[in-house]
Amino acid sequence: MNLWITISIGFKEIWAHKFRSLLTMLGIILGVSSLVAMSALVKGMENGMREALIAIGGLEKVRVEAQEVPAYQEHLADQAVGCTINDVYALQHSAPLVKLITPEIDLYRTTVSRQGKYFNPFVVAGTWPSAVEMNQHVVQYGRMFNDIDDSNARSVCVIGTATRDALFGAPDDIGHEIIPLGDRININGQLFTIIGMFKHYESEQARLERELEKNQPAGTSKGSARSRGHGHSSGGFVFWLKNATIYIPLNTMWIKFRTATGTNNIPDPRLSSLTFKIADINRMDTALQQAHNVLMHTHNQIEDFAFRTMENWSENITAAIKNARLSGGIIAAISLVVGGIGIMNIMFASITERIREIGLRKAIGATTFSIFIQILVESVVIAVIGGLAGLLNSYGLVKLLTALSPTNNAPQITFVAMLVAFAFSAGVGVVAGLLPALKAARLDPIEALRYE
């Protein structure tokens, strides 16, 4: 039998039993749409995570933090000093695979105030000017403090937009914003002059939403977009962290906020952490070993430090995405299996209704193979139509899920996900039609013609 004629017969059967066919396709439609929608949500989540990873410095960034000494060195615990400025100088001179080393002393749970307004930044960090490049910052207004500011321990600071919004006011709906260069703020009782302000950091999705609401006609509500664009949740935690960080010179931090120790009144040399970048990402292991050897020397062979690499975060992202895809894929696969069972049932019912027809066709010369192919094609046609409807429905499902549970990262429907979902629906149609097709092909024509 000609394939196109077989397919047209399949369409006629579907059209002859429209409501029954629609119910049969429903499982395939839901399975395909849920698979595509799940993939879109996971892809959006992955994009947001990767975007955040780049925003904090990329894979080549390594953070060195103090840690408890290992068990075999517990007897040396009182000699452990943690990360110090001496580590920074040692790495600069003895670790050629390490570049852009930045020390940092952090003040958490800090209150910043100005004229009766208060703000609690994520952190006030005493650091070097290289922190801008290290942490992928962009100074939009003013300047970053320099080495002279640091060596003279000047009371200057560079702030993010979260500090500006809280103490000076957020931008209005038409884009006017306050640039507080030269103004002074109080950090834990010490006055600092603002010499620079970083640009506002946000996810791509938050930026698009803000631009969309900015262009809304007059009289419509715009507050939600602005709050998303400047709030904690707009760009995720990483973007809020960057907006809510204040930088001051490292020496200023030592002198104003660190207790002097020793007979010479020398400030405590310990750091909260130090960060460096690997000169060649392909030599990460070698560079880390080189840095480890240098730090073991400066720490008198006491391993009271640890490396925190962005590779760990990248691996966690990969694992989280893999688990999310697996979980969503299993749920979607169950829906497709249920749809396949529905197709199989309806095909068995269709064969029962058409036993005399099948017997007549066999009696006038139809081969077993042609009967088998006809029933199989009908099953595949149902599955393919359901798959196409599922692909169309997936767009609406994604919008519905986004509306019910707004996310910081826009779901992204990919061609690969649609192709895989459609291929699975066609495969389900083939598998679901095999048994009914075999049953129809094996019917005895004489018994079929006698069937009432």
C-alpha positions as CSV (number, residue, x, y, z in Angstrom):
1,M,0.0,0.0,0.0
2,N,1.2,3.5,-0.8
3,L,2.6,5.3,2.3
4,W,0.7,8.5,1.6
5,I,-2.6,6.6,1.2
6,T,-1.9,4.9,4.5
7,I,-1.2,8.2,6.3
8,S,-4.4,9.7,4.8
9,I,-6.4,6.8,6.1
10,G,-4.8,7.4,9.5
11,F,-6.0,11.1,9.4
12,K,-9.5,10.0,8.3
13,E,-9.7,7.6,11.3
14,I,-8.6,10.4,13.7
15,W,-11.1,12.8,12.1
16,A,-13.9,10.2,12.3
17,H,-13.3,9.9,16.1
18,K,-12.2,13.5,16.9
19,F,-13.1,13.6,20.6
20,R,-11.7,10.1,21.3
21,S,-8.5,11.0,19.4
22,L,-8.1,14.2,21.3
23,L,-8.3,12.4,24.6
24,T,-5.8,9.9,23.3
25,M,-3.4,12.6,22.3
26,L,-3.7,14.4,25.6
27,G,-1.0,12.4,27.4
28,I,1.4,13.0,24.5
29,I,0.6,16.7,24.4
30,L,1.2,17.0,28.2
31,G,4.3,14.9,28.0
32,V,5.9,16.9,25.2
33,S,4.9,20.3,26.6
34,S,6.2,19.4,30.1
35,L,9.5,18.2,28.7
36,V,10.0,21.3,26.6
37,A,8.9,23.6,29.5
38,M,11.1,21.8,32.0
39,S,14.1,22.1,29.7
40,A,13.3,25.8,29.2
41,L,13.2,26.5,33.0
42,V,16.4,24.6,33.6
43,K,18.1,26.4,30.7
44,G,17.1,29.7,32.2
45,M,18.4,28.6,35.6
46,E,21.7,27.5,34.0
47,N,22.1,30.8,32.1
48,G,21.6,32.7,35.4
49,M,24.1,30.6,37.3
50,R,26.7,31.0,34.5
51,E,26.0,34.7,34.3
52,A,26.6,35.0,38.1
53,L,29.8,32.9,37.8
54,I,31.2,35.4,35.3
55,A,30.1,38.3,37.4
56,I,32.2,37.3,40.4
57,G,35.4,36.8,38.4
58,G,35.3,33.7,36.3
59,L,36.9,30.3,36.5
60,E,40.4,31.6,36.9
61,K,39.7,33.2,40.3
62,V,40.9,31.5,43.4
63,R,40.2,32.6,47.0
64,V,42.5,31.7,49.9
65,E,40.9,31.5,53.3
66,A,42.1,30.6,56.8
67,Q,40.9,27.3,58.1
68,E,41.4,25.1,61.2
69,V,44.7,23.2,61.1
70,P,44.4,19.5,60.1
71,A,44.2,16.9,62.9
72,Y,47.9,15.8,62.5
73,Q,49.0,19.4,63.2
74,E,46.7,20.2,66.2
75,H,49.7,20.5,68.4
76,L,50.8,23.5,66.3
77,A,47.4,25.3,66.3
78,D,48.6,28.1,68.6
79,Q,51.3,28.9,66.0
80,A,48.9,29.2,63.1
81,V,48.4,32.8,61.9
82,G,46.0,32.3,58.9
83,C,46.3,34.5,55.8
84,T,48.5,37.6,56.2
85,I,49.9,40.3,54.0
86,N,53.2,38.4,53.9
87,D,51.4,35.7,51.9
88,V,50.5,38.3,49.3
89,Y,54.1,39.5,48.9
90,A,55.4,35.9,48.8
91,L,53.0,34.9,46.0
92,Q,53.9,38.1,44.0
93,H,57.6,37.1,44.1
94,S,57.6,33.3,44.1
95,A,54.5,32.1,42.1
96,P,54.9,33.1,38.4
97,L,51.7,31.2,37.5
98,V,49.7,33.4,39.8
99,K,48.7,36.9,38.8
100,L,46.6,39.8,40.1
101,I,46.8,39.1,43.8
102,T,44.4,41.0,46.0
103,P,44.3,41.0,49.8
104,E,41.1,41.8,51.6
105,I,39.9,42.5,55.2
106,D,36.1,42.3,55.6
107,L,33.8,44.0,58.0
108,Y,30.4,42.3,58.2
109,R,27.3,43.4,60.2
110,T,28.4,47.0,59.6
111,T,26.1,50.0,59.8
112,V,26.5,52.8,57.2
113,S,24.6,56.1,57.8
114,R,24.0,59.6,56.5
115,Q,21.6,62.2,57.8
116,G,19.4,59.8,59.7
117,K,19.3,57.2,57.0
118,Y,20.9,53.8,57.7
119,F,22.0,50.9,55.5
120,N,23.6,47.5,56.3
121,P,25.9,46.6,53.4
122,F,26.8,43.0,52.6
123,V,30.4,43.8,53.4
124,V,32.8,46.7,53.8
125,A,36.0,45.5,52.3
126,G,39.4,46.9,52.8
127,T,41.4,46.0,49.8
128,W,43.7,47.1,47.0
129,P,42.7,48.9,43.8
130,S,43.1,45.6,41.9
131,A,39.9,44.4,43.5
132,V,38.0,46.2,40.7
133,E,39.5,43.9,38.0
134,M,39.5,40.9,40.3
135,N,35.8,41.0,41.0
136,Q,34.7,42.3,37.6
137,H,33.6,45.7,38.8
138,V,33.0,48.8,36.7
139,V,33.4,52.3,38.2
140,Q,30.7,54.2,36.4
141,Y,31.1,57.5,38.2
142,G,34.2,59.0,39.8
143,R,37.2,56.8,40.3
144,M,38.6,53.8,42.2
145,F,41.0,54.7,45.0
146,N,44.6,54.3,44.0
147,D,47.9,53.2,45.6
148,I,48.5,56.7,46.9
149,D,45.1,56.7,48.7
150,D,46.0,53.3,50.1
151,S,49.5,54.2,51.3
152,N,48.3,57.4,52.9
153,A,45.3,55.6,54.5
154,R,42.8,58.1,53.2
155,S,39.3,58.0,54.4
156,V,37.8,57.4,50.9
157,C,35.4,54.8,49.6
158,V,33.8,53.4,46.5
159,I,30.2,52.3,46.9
160,G,27.6,50.3,45.0
161,T,24.1,51.4,43.9
162,A,22.5,49.6,46.9
163,T,24.3,52.0,49.3
164,R,23.4,55.0,47.1
165,D,19.7,54.0,46.9
166,A,19.4,53.5,50.7
167,L,21.2,56.7,51.8
168,F,20.7,59.1,48.9
169,G,17.6,57.8,47.0
170,A,17.0,55.4,44.1
171,P,16.6,56.5,40.5
172,D,13.1,57.7,39.6
173,D,10.9,56.3,36.9
174,I,12.3,58.6,34.2
175,G,15.9,57.6,34.9
176,H,17.1,60.5,37.0
177,E,19.7,59.4,39.5
178,I,21.7,60.9,42.3
179,I,25.5,60.7,41.9
180,P,26.9,61.3,45.4
181,L,30.5,61.9,44.6
182,G,32.1,64.1,47.3
183,D,29.5,63.3,49.9
184,R,30.4,61.7,53.2
185,I,29.0,58.7,54.8
186,N,29.5,57.3,58.3
187,I,30.9,53.7,58.5
188,N,31.0,52.4,62.1
189,G,31.6,55.9,63.5
190,Q,34.2,56.9,60.9
191,L,33.5,59.5,58.1
192,F,34.4,58.5,54.6
193,T,34.3,60.5,51.4
194,I,32.7,58.9,48.4
195,I,35.1,59.1,45.4
196,G,33.5,56.6,43.1
197,M,30.4,54.5,42.4
198,F,30.1,51.2,40.6
199,K,27.5,50.7,37.9
200,H,24.3,48.9,38.8
201,Y,24.6,45.1,38.5
202,E,21.7,43.0,37.5
203,S,20.9,39.9,35.5
204,E,20.0,40.2,31.8
205,Q,16.4,39.2,32.6
206,A,16.1,41.9,35.3
207,R,17.5,44.5,32.8
208,L,15.0,43.5,30.1
209,E,12.1,43.7,32.6
210,R,13.2,47.2,33.8
211,E,13.6,48.5,30.2
212,L,10.2,47.1,29.3
213,E,8.4,48.8,32.2
214,K,10.3,52.0,31.6
215,N,8.8,52.1,28.1
216,Q,5.3,51.5,29.3
217,P,2.7,54.2,28.5
218,A,2.1,57.0,31.1
219,G,-0.3,56.1,33.8
220,T,0.6,52.4,34.1
221,S,2.4,51.1,37.2
222,K,6.1,51.1,37.0
223,G,7.1,50.5,40.5
224,S,7.5,46.8,40.2
225,A,10.1,47.0,37.5
226,R,12.2,49.5,39.4
227,S,12.0,47.4,42.6
228,R,13.2,44.4,40.7
229,G,15.9,46.3,39.0
230,H,17.3,47.7,42.2
231,G,16.3,45.2,44.8
232,H,17.9,42.1,46.4
233,S,16.0,39.6,44.2
234,S,16.4,41.3,40.8
235,G,19.8,39.9,39.7
236,G,20.1,37.1,42.2
237,F,22.3,37.0,45.3
238,V,25.6,37.6,43.4
239,F,24.4,40.8,41.8
240,W,22.9,42.1,45.0
241,L,26.2,41.3,46.8
242,K,28.1,43.4,44.3
243,N,25.7,46.3,44.6
244,A,25.8,46.2,48.4
245,T,29.6,46.1,48.8
246,I,31.7,49.1,49.9
247,Y,35.4,49.3,49.1
248,I,37.9,51.2,51.2
249,P,41.7,51.2,51.1
250,L,43.4,48.3,52.9
251,N,45.6,50.5,55.0
252,T,42.6,52.6,56.0
253,M,40.9,49.5,57.2
254,W,43.9,48.4,59.2
255,I,44.3,51.8,60.9
256,K,40.7,52.7,61.6
257,F,39.1,49.3,62.2
258,R,41.9,46.9,63.3
259,T,43.3,46.9,66.9
260,A,47.0,47.7,67.0
261,T,49.1,45.0,68.6
262,G,52.7,44.7,69.7
263,T,55.1,47.0,71.4
264,N,55.6,49.0,68.1
265,N,51.8,49.5,67.8
266,I,51.9,47.6,64.5
267,P,48.4,46.8,63.1
268,D,47.3,43.1,63.0
269,P,48.7,41.8,59.7
270,R,46.0,39.1,59.3
271,L,43.6,39.2,56.3
272,S,40.1,37.9,56.0
273,S,41.2,36.4,52.7
274,L,43.3,36.9,49.7
275,T,42.3,36.3,46.1
276,F,44.4,35.7,43.0
277,K,43.8,34.7,39.4
278,I,45.6,31.9,37.5
279,A,47.6,33.2,34.6
280,D,46.7,30.1,32.4
281,I,43.4,28.3,33.2
282,N,44.8,25.2,31.5
283,R,47.5,25.0,34.2
284,M,45.2,25.4,37.1
285,D,46.5,22.3,39.1
286,T,50.1,23.4,38.6
287,A,49.4,26.9,39.6
288,L,47.5,25.8,42.7
289,Q,50.4,23.5,43.7
290,Q,52.8,26.4,43.2
291,A,50.7,28.7,45.4
292,H,50.4,25.9,48.0
293,N,54.2,25.4,48.2
294,V,54.7,29.2,48.7
295,L,52.1,29.5,51.4
296,M,53.4,26.4,53.2
297,H,56.7,28.2,53.4
298,T,55.2,31.5,54.7
299,H,53.0,29.5,57.2
300,N,56.0,27.6,58.6
301,Q,54.6,24.3,57.1
302,I,51.3,24.7,59.0
303,E,48.4,24.1,56.6
304,D,46.0,26.5,58.2
305,F,44.6,27.8,54.8
306,A,42.4,26.4,52.0
307,F,41.7,27.2,48.4
308,R,38.2,28.0,47.1
309,T,38.1,27.8,43.4
310,M,35.3,28.8,41.0
311,E,35.8,25.3,39.4
312,N,34.0,23.9,42.4
313,W,31.1,26.3,41.8
314,S,31.1,25.4,38.1
315,E,31.0,21.7,39.0
316,N,28.1,22.3,41.4
317,I,26.2,24.2,38.7
318,T,26.7,21.3,36.3
319,A,25.6,18.8,38.9
320,A,22.5,20.9,39.8
321,I,21.5,21.3,36.2
322,K,22.0,17.6,35.5
323,N,19.8,16.6,38.5
324,A,17.1,19.1,37.5
325,R,17.1,17.8,33.9
326,L,17.0,14.2,35.1
327,S,14.1,14.9,37.5
328,G,12.1,16.8,35.0
329,G,12.9,14.3,32.3
330,I,11.6,11.5,34.4
331,I,8.3,13.3,35.1
332,A,7.9,14.1,31.4
333,A,8.8,10.5,30.4
334,I,6.0,9.2,32.7
335,S,3.6,11.5,30.9
336,L,4.7,10.2,27.5
337,V,4.4,6.6,28.7
338,V,0.9,7.3,29.9
339,G,0.1,8.9,26.5
340,G,1.6,5.8,24.8
341,I,-0.6,3.5,26.8
342,G,-3.6,5.6,25.8
343,I,-2.6,5.3,22.1
344,M,-2.2,1.5,22.5
345,N,-5.6,1.2,24.1
346,I,-7.3,3.3,21.4
347,M,-5.6,1.3,18.7
348,F,-6.8,-2.0,20.2
349,A,-10.3,-0.5,20.3
350,S,-10.0,0.6,16.7
351,I,-9.0,-2.8,15.6
352,T,-11.9,-4.4,17.4
353,E,-14.3,-2.0,15.6
354,R,-12.6,-2.8,12.2
355,I,-12.1,-6.5,12.3
356,R,-14.5,-7.2,9.4
357,E,-12.8,-4.4,7.4
358,I,-9.4,-5.9,8.0
359,G,-10.7,-9.4,7.1
360,L,-12.2,-8.1,3.9
361,R,-8.9,-6.4,2.9
362,K,-7.0,-9.5,3.6
363,A,-9.5,-11.6,1.6
364,I,-9.0,-9.4,-1.5
365,G,-5.2,-9.5,-1.3
366,A,-3.9,-7.2,1.3
367,T,-0.7,-8.6,2.8
368,T,0.1,-9.1,6.5
369,F,2.8,-6.5,6.2
370,S,0.5,-3.8,4.7
371,I,-2.0,-4.3,7.5
372,F,0.8,-4.1,10.0
373,I,2.1,-0.9,8.5
374,Q,-1.4,0.7,8.3
375,I,-2.1,0.2,12.0
376,L,1.4,1.3,12.9
377,V,1.2,4.4,10.8
378,E,-2.1,5.4,12.4
379,S,-0.5,5.1,15.8
380,V,2.4,7.2,14.7
381,V,0.1,9.8,13.2
382,I,-1.8,10.2,16.5
383,A,1.5,10.6,18.3
384,V,3.0,13.0,15.8
385,I,-0.1,15.2,15.9
386,G,0.0,15.1,19.7
387,G,3.7,15.9,19.6
388,L,3.2,19.0,17.4
389,A,0.3,20.2,19.6
390,G,2.6,19.6,22.6
391,L,5.3,21.8,21.1
392,L,2.8,24.6,20.5
393,N,1.3,24.2,24.0
394,S,4.8,24.4,25.5
395,Y,5.0,28.1,24.9
396,G,1.8,28.7,26.8
397,L,2.9,26.4,29.6
398,V,6.2,28.2,30.0
399,K,4.4,31.6,30.2
400,L,1.9,30.1,32.7
401,L,4.7,28.7,34.9
402,T,6.6,32.0,34.8
403,A,3.4,33.9,35.8
404,L,2.6,31.5,38.7
405,S,6.2,31.4,39.9
406,P,8.3,34.3,38.7
407,T,12.0,33.6,38.3
408,N,15.0,35.9,38.0
409,N,16.1,34.0,34.9
410,A,13.9,33.9,31.9
411,P,13.1,30.4,30.7
412,Q,14.7,29.7,27.3
413,I,13.0,27.2,24.9
414,T,15.8,25.5,22.8
415,F,15.5,23.8,19.5
416,V,17.3,20.8,20.8
417,A,14.7,20.3,23.6
418,M,11.9,20.6,21.1
419,L,13.6,18.1,18.7
420,V,14.2,15.6,21.5
421,A,10.6,16.0,22.8
422,F,9.1,15.5,19.4
423,A,11.4,12.5,18.7
424,F,10.3,10.9,21.9
425,S,6.6,11.4,21.0
426,A,7.1,9.8,17.6
427,G,9.0,7.0,19.3
428,V,6.2,6.5,21.7
429,G,3.8,6.3,18.8
430,V,5.9,3.5,17.2
431,V,6.2,1.5,20.4
432,A,2.5,1.9,21.3
433,G,1.4,0.8,17.8
434,L,3.5,-2.4,17.6
435,L,1.2,-4.7,19.6
436,P,-2.0,-3.5,18.0
437,A,-0.4,-3.7,14.6
438,L,0.8,-7.3,15.2
439,K,-2.6,-8.2,16.4
440,A,-4.3,-6.8,13.3
441,A,-1.7,-8.3,11.0
442,R,-2.3,-11.8,12.5
443,L,-6.1,-11.8,12.1
444,D,-7.4,-14.8,10.2
445,P,-9.5,-13.4,7.3
446,I,-12.1,-16.1,7.5
447,E,-12.6,-15.5,11.3
448,A,-12.5,-11.8,10.8
449,L,-15.3,-11.9,8.2
450,R,-17.4,-14.0,10.5
451,Y,-16.9,-11.5,13.4
452,E,-20.2,-9.8,14.5
